[in-house]
Amino acid sequence: MAAEPLKPARGVDLAQVLPVTAVLAALGAAVIVACVLYRRGRFPAVERVLAAAEARNGLPAWSSVPAAVSGLSLMTAGFGFYWDVAVHIDNGRDNSPFGTPAHWPIVLGLCGLVLAGILAIALDRDTDGGAAIRLPGGLSFSLGGGLVLLGG
């Protein structure tokens, strides 16, 4: 049996990734708007949800909510990664960025990590400690929240 030569990776057709990019950008903009409204005290529905989360688990929402989101996101991305490796072992290289369904949990999990970082910054209003990062315009957030966003 002659070995079939490997096809080189030639990049991606932008038509395959632009729709996903547009949807994720729109969702990201909506999250940012919701976070700005929350930080300005104009989103009472979020206040109620966060109060319920604090009452349920006894932890401040600025720490428990991003931790839960990042934990779920890491499990989702990890599941997708293992699934994707198995698909590549069986079938070889993909023909497109979303050539297998296994890529979707990876993308969703990584987006969830970014969301956890955004939430860690937006929900943390108590930033009077020495490790707070202060930006022009009055936004301040904890160093830990910034690191979560950077990691995402």
N, C-alpha and C positions, 0 to 999 in steps of 0.2 A: 504494500500500500504506500503510495506516494503521499507525503505530508503536504497538505494544502497550505500555501503561503498565507501568512497573516496579512489582513488588510490594514493599511495604515489609518490612523485616526485623522480625519480630514476636517475636523471642526463640526459645527452644527448649523443647520438651516435656521436662521433667525425666526422664521415663521412658526417654528415649533416651540420657541421659548418666549416670544413676545406676548402672546395672550396670557400666559401664566404670570409673566412679569407685570403686566398691566393690572391683573386681578390682585396680586400681592401688593402692588404699590397703592391701589385704591383702599385695600384693607388696612395697610399701614397708615395711610393718611387718616382714615376713620379712627384708628386707635390713638393717634397723636392728638386729634381734635378732642376725643373723649378724655384723654389724660389732661389736656390743658383746661378743659371745662371743670374737671375734678379738682385740679390744683387751685382753681379760682373759686371753688365752692359753689359751682353752678350745675352740679350733677347729683341731685339728691338720691336718685335711684342707686347709684354706685355706693353712696354713703350707707344706705340701708343694707346692701349686699355685704359690704365690708363689716358692718356692725354685726350682722348675723354670723359671718365667718369667725369674727373674734369671740362672740359668745359661744360658738360651737366648740372651738378648739382651745380657747384660752390664750392664744398668742396674738400679738399685734398683726393686723392684716398686712401691713407693709412688709412683713417677713414671711408669713405663712402662705399668702397667695402666690408670690413669685416662686417660692420653694415648691409648692404643689404644681405650678405650671411647668417649671423646669424639670421636675421629676417625671411628670407625664411625658414631656417632650423628649427627654433622654431615652425613656423606654420606647417611645414610638420610633425615634430615629434608630435606636439600636436594633429593634425588630426589623426595620426596613433594611438596615445594613446586612444583617445575617441572611435575610431572605435574598437580597441582591447578590451577595457572594455565592449563594447556592445556585442562583439562576446563571451567573457567569460561569461557574464551574461546569454546569450542564450544557449551556448554549454558547459560550464564548462571548465576544464583544457585542455590545448593543449597536443598533443601527440609528438610534436617536436618543436624545436626553431623557425622554420618557418612553423608551423602548420596552420597558418592563413595568408592570404595576408596582414592583418593589421600590422604584424610585420615589413614589409618592409619599410613603411614610417617612422616608429620609428627609425630603423637602419640608413636609409638614412639621416634623420634629425639630429641624433646624430653625424654621420660622417661629416655632413655639419657644425656643431658647431666646431668640431676639425679643419676643413678646415678654418673656419673664424679666429680661433686663429692663425693658421699658417700664413694666409694672413696678419693678424694684425702685426705680427712680421716681416715678410719678406718685406712688403711694406713700413714700417716705417724706412726711412733712416735718418730722422731728429731727432736724439736722443741725442742732446747735452744738454738737460735739466737735472735737478737734480734728476728726477725720472727714469732716464735710467738705465737699467740693462746691465752690461758689462760682457761678457763671455770671457774666454780665446780663443784666436784665432781672436780677433777683432770684434766678433759679438756683437752688442749692439741693444737693442730694448726698447721700452717704457714699463713701468710697466703695463699700461693698456693693451697693447698687450699680455703681459705675463699672465695677469689675464684672458683674454678672452680664451687663449689656455688652461690654467689650468681649467677653467670652462667647456670647451669642453671635 
